[in-house]
């Protein structure tokens, strides 16, 4: 089978690597001349809205998927007229617009933070009056890793944020005093088979994911069931095929959906070594119509993203249970260069290994 991937970043790279044992060949399309996926497989250079490049990309493929949700919907639809595209292209349209995304979850009776669309200064004032402060102002499109958003704690913050972000569609959301951030990965196959990974706990810094603990500690069975029910409703409503990530805020026994990502996700990288089947393999199984693999964790894991600088490889690999993944990118500030996953049989063993890893990284 020959699968096309729109996007050639680290997610495309890891999808390619997961495909080899299954006999699946992958081809990426990416605007960059040297995307990191090109180091491990075939990658064509071209813009996502260049139909000549799309035609060349699609030639000989059995189906198309993506590792990047900001692919132009029109391009995905053009490809969908010629061969299967999974997840469904309409999911892109929802995921690319935060107002549409929040409205979608509300339509499924899935709780989200209070929100309001903001298209003008008058809208902004009305939304502030209804939602109050603190709040978060975000662009509705093209925001990721904390970009295109601002926390408003007072009127001065609101004025500064409006000056910086006005002139494009925005959304104002109530600030959620969450206890912690969680996420769940669900996967649905062409046959309708579904599977779910355990809830994981995420730590963000400056809007970027830095750590993921898997499974999340102190998760009651009812909380896992609730998260799975939300993911199941979304997967079924979208007639989804592939891996879907849903980011959540926990407030006691309640969960609020923050956003979804219709693709494999950074908070699921731990599954490569820490689950019986990785998210990347299960995504390929799903879109190819193969049976899904088991999603149970193998012991417990913690993932650390490597941002901006590279570690001493020898020091990292000297830590028992540490698995290093470098993405082949040149270092620069705030760039994800790789990740480390530390696996162990028990949380206490994992924590001891993390302490050793932390010491190794500062040497």
C-alpha positions as CSV (number, residue, x, y, z in Angstrom):
1,X,0.0,0.0,0.0
2,X,1.2,3.5,-0.8
3,X,-0.1,6.3,1.5
4,X,0.4,10.0,0.9
5,X,0.9,12.4,3.9
6,X,0.2,16.1,3.6
7,X,3.0,17.6,5.6
8,X,6.6,16.5,6.1
9,X,7.4,17.5,9.7
10,X,8.2,15.2,12.6
11,X,4.7,13.7,12.6
12,X,5.1,12.7,9.0
13,X,8.5,11.3,9.7
14,X,7.2,9.1,12.5
15,X,4.2,8.0,10.4
16,X,6.7,6.9,7.7
17,X,8.8,5.0,10.2
18,X,5.7,3.2,11.5
19,X,4.7,2.2,8.0
20,X,7.8,0.2,7.1
21,X,7.1,-2.9,9.4
22,X,3.5,-3.0,7.9
23,X,4.7,-2.9,4.3
24,X,3.2,0.5,3.9
25,X,5.2,3.0,1.9
26,X,4.6,6.7,2.4
27,X,5.1,9.9,0.4
28,X,5.0,13.3,1.9
29,X,4.2,16.7,0.3
30,X,5.7,19.7,2.1
31,X,6.4,23.3,1.1
32,X,9.9,23.2,2.7
33,X,12.9,22.1,0.6
34,X,14.3,20.0,3.5
35,X,11.5,18.8,5.7
36,X,12.7,16.3,8.4
37,X,10.5,13.5,6.9
38,X,12.6,13.6,3.7
39,X,15.5,12.0,5.7
40,X,13.5,8.8,6.1
41,X,11.3,8.5,3.0
42,X,10.1,10.0,-0.2
43,X,9.1,13.7,0.0
44,X,8.0,16.0,-2.7
45,X,8.5,19.8,-2.4
46,X,5.4,21.9,-3.2
47,X,2.8,24.2,-1.7
48,X,-0.4,22.7,-0.5
49,X,-2.4,24.9,-2.9
50,X,-0.2,24.1,-5.9
51,X,-2.5,21.8,-7.9
52,X,0.4,20.7,-10.2
53,X,2.3,19.6,-7.1
54,X,-0.9,17.9,-5.7
55,X,-1.3,16.0,-9.0
56,X,2.3,14.7,-8.9
57,X,1.9,13.9,-5.2
58,X,-1.3,11.9,-5.7
59,X,0.0,9.8,-8.6
60,X,0.2,6.1,-7.6
61,X,-1.2,6.6,-4.1
62,X,-3.9,4.5,-2.6
63,X,-5.1,7.1,-0.1
64,X,-4.0,10.4,1.6
65,X,-3.8,11.4,5.2
66,X,-2.2,14.4,6.9
67,X,0.0,15.4,9.8
68,X,-0.9,19.1,9.7
69,X,-4.4,20.4,10.1
70,X,-3.9,23.7,8.4
71,X,-3.9,22.1,5.0
72,X,-6.2,24.2,2.7
73,X,-9.6,22.5,2.8
74,X,-10.0,23.1,-0.9
75,X,-6.8,21.1,-1.6
76,X,-8.0,18.2,0.5
77,X,-11.3,18.2,-1.3
78,X,-9.6,18.2,-4.7
79,X,-7.6,15.2,-3.6
80,X,-10.8,13.6,-2.2
81,X,-12.4,13.7,-5.6
82,X,-9.6,11.5,-6.8
83,X,-8.8,9.1,-4.0
84,X,-9.7,8.5,-0.4
85,X,-8.6,11.2,2.1
86,X,-8.7,10.3,5.8
87,X,-9.6,11.8,8.3
88,X,-12.6,13.3,6.4
89,X,-11.9,16.7,4.8
90,X,-14.9,18.3,6.6
91,X,-13.1,17.6,9.9
92,X,-10.3,20.0,8.7
93,X,-12.9,22.7,8.2
94,X,-14.1,22.3,11.8
95,X,-10.7,22.0,13.3
96,X,-9.3,25.0,11.5
97,X,-11.9,27.4,13.0
98,X,-12.1,27.6,16.8
99,X,-15.7,28.9,16.8
100,X,-16.8,26.1,14.5
101,X,-14.9,23.6,16.7
102,X,-16.4,24.8,20.0
103,X,-19.9,24.9,18.3
104,X,-19.4,21.3,17.1
105,X,-18.7,20.0,20.6
106,X,-21.6,22.0,22.0
107,X,-23.9,20.3,19.4
108,X,-22.8,16.9,20.9
109,X,-23.6,18.0,24.4
110,X,-19.9,18.0,25.2
111,X,-18.9,20.8,27.6
112,X,-16.6,23.6,26.5
113,X,-15.5,26.9,28.0
114,X,-17.9,29.7,27.6
115,X,-17.0,31.5,24.3
116,X,-18.1,34.2,21.9
117,X,-17.1,35.0,18.3
118,X,-15.4,38.4,17.9
119,X,-15.4,40.2,14.5
120,X,-15.4,43.8,15.6
121,X,-14.6,46.1,18.5
122,X,-18.3,46.2,19.4
123,X,-18.3,42.3,19.5
124,X,-15.3,42.4,21.7
125,X,-17.0,44.8,24.2
126,X,-20.1,42.7,24.3
127,X,-18.2,39.5,24.7
128,X,-16.2,41.0,27.6
129,X,-19.4,42.2,29.2
130,X,-20.9,38.7,29.0
131,X,-17.9,36.5,29.8
132,X,-15.9,38.9,32.0
133,X,-12.3,38.8,33.0
134,X,-10.0,36.9,33.2
135,X,-10.5,35.5,29.6
136,X,-8.4,34.4,26.7
137,X,-8.6,36.1,23.3
138,X,-7.5,33.9,20.3
139,X,-7.4,34.0,16.6
140,X,-10.0,31.6,15.2
141,X,-7.5,30.2,12.7
142,X,-3.8,29.2,12.4
143,X,-2.9,29.3,16.0
144,X,-0.8,26.5,17.5
145,X,1.8,26.2,20.3
146,X,0.4,29.3,22.0
147,X,0.6,31.5,19.0
148,X,-2.2,33.9,18.1
149,X,-3.6,34.2,21.6
150,X,-3.4,36.3,24.8
151,X,-4.6,36.0,28.4
152,X,-6.6,39.0,29.5
153,X,-6.5,39.5,33.3
154,X,-7.6,43.2,33.3
155,X,-8.7,45.9,31.0
156,X,-5.1,47.0,30.2
157,X,-4.4,43.4,28.9
158,X,-7.6,43.5,26.9
159,X,-6.6,46.8,25.2
160,X,-3.1,45.5,24.4
161,X,-4.5,42.2,23.0
162,X,-7.0,43.9,20.9
163,X,-4.3,46.2,19.4
164,X,-2.2,43.1,18.6
165,X,-4.9,40.7,17.3
166,X,-7.6,42.9,15.9
167,X,-8.3,42.8,12.1
168,X,-8.9,39.1,11.9
169,X,-11.7,36.7,13.2
170,X,-11.2,36.1,16.9
171,X,-12.8,34.2,19.7
172,X,-13.0,35.2,23.4
173,X,-13.1,32.3,25.8
174,X,-13.6,32.3,29.6
175,X,-10.4,31.6,31.5
176,X,-10.7,28.1,33.0
177,X,-9.0,27.7,36.4
178,X,-8.3,24.1,35.6
179,X,-6.6,21.7,38.0
180,X,-4.6,20.1,35.2
181,X,-4.5,19.6,31.4
182,X,-5.3,16.2,30.1
183,X,-5.7,14.7,26.6
184,X,-7.1,11.5,25.1
185,X,-6.4,9.8,21.8
186,X,-9.1,8.0,20.1
187,X,-8.8,6.0,16.9
188,X,-11.5,4.8,14.5
189,X,-11.0,2.5,11.5
190,X,-12.7,2.3,8.2
191,X,-14.8,-0.6,9.6
192,X,-16.0,1.6,12.5
193,X,-13.8,-0.2,15.1
194,X,-12.7,2.2,17.8
195,X,-10.0,2.1,20.5
196,X,-8.9,4.6,23.1
197,X,-5.6,5.3,24.8
198,X,-5.5,6.2,28.5
199,X,-5.8,9.8,29.6
200,X,-2.5,11.6,29.9
201,X,-1.5,14.6,31.8
202,X,0.2,17.5,29.9
203,X,2.4,20.4,31.1
204,X,2.6,23.4,28.8
205,X,5.0,26.3,29.0
206,X,4.6,29.4,26.9
207,X,1.8,27.6,25.0
208,X,4.0,24.7,24.0
209,X,3.8,21.1,25.3
210,X,6.8,20.3,27.4
211,X,5.9,17.1,29.3
212,X,3.3,14.3,29.1
213,X,2.8,11.8,31.9
214,X,1.2,8.5,30.7
215,X,-1.1,7.3,32.0
216,X,-2.2,10.4,33.9
217,X,-1.9,9.8,37.7
218,X,-5.0,9.6,39.9
219,X,-7.5,9.1,37.1
220,X,-10.8,7.6,38.4
221,X,-12.4,5.0,36.0
222,X,-15.4,7.4,35.7
223,X,-13.1,10.2,34.3
224,X,-11.6,7.8,31.7
225,X,-15.0,6.7,30.7
226,X,-16.2,10.3,30.4
227,X,-13.3,11.2,28.2
228,X,-13.8,8.2,26.0
229,X,-17.5,9.0,25.6
230,X,-16.6,12.5,24.4
231,X,-14.1,11.1,21.9
232,X,-16.6,8.4,20.8
233,X,-19.3,11.0,20.1
234,X,-16.9,13.1,18.1
235,X,-15.5,10.1,16.1
236,X,-19.0,8.9,15.2
237,X,-20.4,12.3,14.4
238,X,-17.6,13.0,12.0
239,X,-17.5,9.5,10.5
240,X,-13.9,9.8,11.4
241,X,-11.1,7.5,10.3
242,X,-7.6,7.8,11.9
243,X,-6.3,9.1,15.2
244,X,-8.1,12.0,16.9
245,X,-6.6,13.9,19.8
246,X,-8.8,15.9,22.2
247,X,-7.3,18.3,24.7
248,X,-9.2,18.7,28.0
249,X,-9.3,20.8,31.1
250,X,-10.0,18.9,34.4
251,X,-12.0,20.6,37.1
252,X,-12.6,18.0,39.8
253,X,-14.8,15.3,38.3
254,X,-15.6,17.5,35.3
255,X,-13.9,17.7,31.9
256,X,-14.1,20.6,29.4
257,X,-12.9,20.2,25.9
258,X,-10.3,22.8,24.9
259,X,-9.6,21.7,21.3
260,X,-9.1,18.8,19.0
261,X,-6.4,17.8,16.6
262,X,-7.5,15.6,13.6
263,X,-4.1,13.8,13.4
264,X,-1.5,12.0,15.5
265,X,-0.5,14.3,18.3
266,X,2.5,15.4,20.4
267,X,0.9,14.1,23.6
268,X,0.8,10.6,22.1
269,X,4.5,10.3,21.2
270,X,5.0,8.2,24.4
271,X,3.0,5.4,22.7
272,X,6.0,4.4,20.5
273,X,7.6,2.7,23.4
274,X,5.0,3.0,26.1
275,X,1.9,1.4,24.6
276,X,1.3,-2.0,22.9
277,X,0.6,-0.2,19.6
278,X,1.8,3.3,18.9
279,X,-0.5,6.1,17.8
280,X,1.4,6.2,14.4
281,X,0.9,2.5,13.7
282,X,-2.8,2.6,14.7
283,X,-3.4,5.7,12.5
284,X,-2.0,3.8,9.5
285,X,-3.9,0.7,10.4
286,X,-7.1,2.7,10.7
287,X,-6.8,4.5,7.3
288,X,-5.7,1.3,5.6
289,X,-8.7,-0.6,6.8
290,X,-6.5,-3.0,9.0
291,X,-7.5,-4.2,12.4
292,X,-6.6,-1.8,15.2
293,X,-3.8,-2.7,17.6
294,X,-4.2,-2.8,21.4
295,X,-3.8,0.6,23.1
296,X,-3.0,-0.5,26.6
297,X,0.1,1.1,28.2
298,X,3.2,-1.0,28.9
299,X,4.0,0.1,32.5
300,X,4.2,3.9,32.8
301,X,6.0,6.6,30.8
302,X,6.9,10.3,30.7
303,X,7.7,12.3,27.6
304,X,9.9,15.4,27.6
305,X,10.0,17.5,24.5
306,X,13.4,18.9,23.4
307,X,12.9,22.5,22.5
308,X,15.6,24.9,21.2
309,X,18.7,22.9,22.1
310,X,19.9,19.3,21.7
311,X,21.0,17.2,24.7
312,X,24.2,15.1,25.1
313,X,23.1,11.9,23.5
314,X,25.4,9.7,25.6
315,X,24.1,11.1,28.8
316,X,20.5,10.5,27.8
317,X,21.0,7.0,26.6
318,X,22.8,6.1,29.9
319,X,19.6,6.5,31.7
320,X,17.7,3.2,32.0
321,X,14.4,3.1,30.1
322,X,15.2,6.4,28.2
323,X,14.4,6.5,24.5
324,X,15.7,9.4,22.4
325,X,14.0,10.6,19.2
326,X,15.7,13.3,17.3
327,X,13.9,14.9,14.3
328,X,16.8,15.9,12.2
329,X,16.2,19.6,12.6
330,X,18.7,22.4,13.0
331,X,18.5,24.0,16.5
332,X,16.8,27.3,16.9
333,X,14.9,28.9,19.8
334,X,11.4,27.5,20.5
335,X,11.8,24.8,17.9
336,X,10.8,21.2,18.7
337,X,13.9,19.2,17.9
338,X,13.0,15.8,19.4
339,X,11.7,14.1,22.4
340,X,12.7,11.7,25.2
341,X,10.4,9.0,26.6
342,X,11.3,7.4,29.9
343,X,9.6,4.1,30.5
344,X,9.4,2.0,33.7
345,X,7.3,-0.7,35.4
346,X,6.1,1.5,38.2
347,X,5.7,5.3,38.8
348,X,8.3,5.3,41.5
349,X,10.8,3.6,39.2
350,X,10.0,6.1,36.4
351,X,10.4,9.1,38.7
352,X,13.8,7.8,39.8
353,X,14.8,7.5,36.2
354,X,13.5,11.0,35.4
355,X,15.5,12.4,38.3
356,X,18.6,10.8,36.8
357,X,17.7,12.2,33.4
358,X,17.2,15.7,34.7
359,X,20.7,15.6,36.3
360,X,22.2,14.2,33.0
361,X,20.6,17.1,30.9
362,X,22.3,19.8,33.0
363,X,25.7,18.3,32.9
